[in-house]
Amino acid sequence: MKRLITLAALLLAPLPLAGAASPPRYDVVIRGGTIYDGSGGAPFVGDVAVAGDRIALVAAHVAARGATELDARGKAVSPGFVNMLAHPEESLLVDGRALSDLAQGVTLEVMGEFSMGPLSATMQRDMIKEQGDVRYPVTWTTLGGYLDVLSRRAIAPNVASFVGAGTVREAVLGADDVQPTAAQLERMRGLVRAAMEQGALGLTDMLIYTPATFAQTPELIALAKVSAACGGIYTVHMRSEGDRLEEGVAETIAIAEASGAPAEIYHFKQAGRDNWGKIDRVIAAIEVARARGVRVSANMYTYTAGATGLDAAMPPWVQAGGLDAWIARLKDPGTRAKVAAAMRDPHPKDWENLLAGAGAEGTLLLGFKNPKLKPLAGKTLAAVARERGRSPEETAMDLVVEDGSRVGIAYFLMSEDNVRKAIRQPWMSFGSDEAAPAPEGVFLRTKDHPRAYGNFARLLGHYVRDTHDLTLAEAVRRLTSLPADHLAIADRGRLRAGQFADVVVFDPATIADHATYEQPARLATGVSTVLVNGRFALRDGRPTGAHTGRVVRGRAYRGGAGGGCRAAAADWRWY
């Protein structure tokens, strides 16, 4: 009897209506796009399904529905782009959208050329004192503390950082031209280890700037060994990208071999017309090293001008001791005469003279702290020198003193032919070497290099679509899996089930940069959608303002399961 009642109940139960929709299985399904999965292989038309913060399925057709369905027909779908040399350390503290990069599809900002920690008490005070238009409290003393601050902010992109060898050096030795004792070097190694266990991806250095330039090769090897033992790489702004370019590449390769840390050369270039012919020799040196098993690669920006400060126009000895000491020396007439003479030397033997490489006409003034000097932004050093009736060298020194800063500069140093040749190298990734500003508010008080707004769109629009230096599939690989693999980030950089859902939808036919040196604050166009960790950071070409980004920490990070450094580089798997 009980069985009959149950059967009757089943027969009387309401049947699902024909065609009724089943509950969505995925959070987002991107449909019908041309998928570039990051491998460099042939693209295919298909769907990408996202569940939570991960990619659930990549297939020719995803049958199940998504709570959000996105039509990507006629557009490219790729992993989010990695900005391999980024400087949003300060800009993210006042605007977490990273709009200049978000509009280009960047989902991971890799920072730390001069890292935000560790900081001595003096460095902490100087960081506050030397701030320009972007102002923020400095509440941390370690790199991990800074990363924790970012993790609590509403940031759109993922962020990661190296620990700066120059930062560590200054924390222990100050800004003077001195060499560490054995005890001091061990303290420096301990600070690198601590930063790695706080989440750093590796060690970096900027060897044309004080006090980093005072470090000798054995010091760098000793610190890079710690990075390697902690699963990290060694990245470097070499001692020279000009007259001693080949020696700089040789030193980088030697540090990689001696330490076991994979090496990454920042903003690969040949600075100054006299050095343009060296490109084939340095590419060959890198290829020879790679052939014998040395893990060395490079990144670059897609412009013929670099951007830094007037410190790159003056000898290191006048800058020893930090900004205040530098300015004090520039106020002394006798010292000024010596500095001016050094600045006129086109080929100094022990420092990199970017003013000589670019010339005063090729030295563009960008950024000032002093409101009275801001009208000079956008003029060349030569033009301002003529207005003042002074030499370019005297004018440069005057501007540093008057502004109380290194002054932001663009130096026109590179050859377009060399830029294109470098882009074609299979081990080349890309970085803006800039902050991540927005064309509004505090960011409009100074001028940026156009690479801040256009570096990645310029690659995909100009160098892929217009000049055909790369296929689109290869360009996507260089922006995604290549840097992710070199950084040993195993779960980002590919459109593959299980990877974090950092996804970009863009139109290969229209993606373009619009920023110029005259009007740099112009967003790129052509990117319609950006997902960061499975959530919309950009939708229909507009930022959502959502807190989508996370801190991506290195393999030795002790905050999660496991972590910690090991004995040597050989104890890690390298990609």
Steps between C-alpha positions, in 0.01 A plus 500: 500500500782740597665431166178585311462831687857597417449416134181705489677797656769484236243487224316802639816708558535798260732439206766758400377721220646426160791731431520629859850628577715302739686691771823657370800278558763770453534857619616631162509346154681692226363370172616489142828685532824415325698343781871572536582277795846642577696204364586668170310230313235549237187677622156340480143618533342386823367574846661568838309411816584651839395368838595709801854630453613222266465398140273195497499405133643611166335325208356539153159510666398519866153349527412622848385855561675774691335741740658762273529426129742709294494507121861520375439422133751681281729572795810344649487333840830457681656469844551828684822681417803518730673837538848363564645837605238711673519797734154544654644473851377851582215549253310198634499658845282786373314334211469124502345475153835511317295640214781568252595131508154354555384660174777302326418162656765489773395276789835458682732787594852382591672769708812544708793639301556707813265318734277656765682311773700426703531856628725645766362785709695745281361347181149517641540871576655569159218316322250735659714810446570431132141434394371708213141545388403149613502506880442218747594394852789255539380263770719199417870417528509163320407393150246263649344788690461699180343202321259463791399865458423436132307184582264707715444760229240479225739428214395378157817321382697225662833623633834340576839635598869427502722610785751763391868432557549876505227532761665235716840665455367839609321347799830358627771732363318827434545688173879535513761350268622227734544123483338269757694314763441127526256562785315768306474276195348226715248749631414595142457134410272460798284790383470345154400168653241668721351686202484178299312329781266802510413434135763658271538334159874554496779757524536803277750781459546829315871535453519846340346670805649579839545331738441179300780588257755473783441122526768276353430172323585267794242683716235447235584131464475454877153657507383323183593166656248570775234582244571176314489297821158654563368410156547849355673659203750785454384802298715797415524845349856437385798723580502609140262488208734714295878517477552196727189312390684180416676502836163553670351198326808293586470595869132406503571160348786444746273579796238257370758224456667553836178532699272254323230768476335550161583850373272761348640810329282804554402722202737345247647777286808647336520856630659766282566503127860385549368177655218406264730266307556281807157338493600192301796430728299522821220286357764244402651507850159431653432220252836336575430513873153354453641221283726389783213494746512845659146625555518858376229708335403866468212742479453829319266787428393585146638855468825666396517720811559389855396690810685554826646807671783752480697274733575303182667813358744550789785291644429272798757667725298823517193300607664293775324537833152555358291784361580762763875443464471514121315833508745644752793416272325657201483827691880513527656688203816291494308173505262626231791566267625143545151357448447708185828375357401140578160552336670615179705179476319291236669175603574492875672182611317437826142620460216524247453853359151503347514872430799445275319213329180695433636853470325799653254511207410137569452553873133569572392640838205310648451518875551767767400537866532879509179662366705787357691256279204296375449723193837373376363146459489410133796721406846373415797573720652686205198730472496580872875562493454750217215672687721537806815592316688213664677190375303173503728368773451804724127493432475134598677569830282805562183298447602232751572767762186703428271197496657311788471181296667295230250652248316268261660474156447319171825428314476423127771237469390204290466397138161392360672225300649364822166519679347284226789254505476465878124442482564200274718317755312195639620562857379861511207598723365851554478758776392863511760615756229740620237559764135416429334844498161623381434799271350698786562654839843505656655316206444796267731721704801355320576345163564131449689312235235370254605144583295535820183502290603322182777243532294182461240635259787632287649151483172339392385782275814632335759223519259209447226639276688772311865396466454123547805463720314233698197283446218568741535152652869559570439848641241358739749233612759770573245694705373200697657156537859610428524744792287280726730204441815706553357625830401143596133598533345165414130587514483811282590587142291244309138440408481154648269327745621553856686824430391822666242673282699802382346550155507775237260551209625741233454585135821428304377720216459813710721477809718810500704736714421872491748648748768731362787693656295817457178347637595189696186463715291324238359155567547221249194360323398159373480302825137442594517258792751416772437232760734486799463192719168428332342840563445790262758777537413646160163443330383651173823701504425665833662432839266339752685627807483151648771373735609221269877497552713298740861489612682223313781379724806293420565135572680556830208692652435374850148639531337198339548128517866405483727773372845589619839510334712197418871434486570595138353563156529130415233423758233671288332416171564771243278550197 
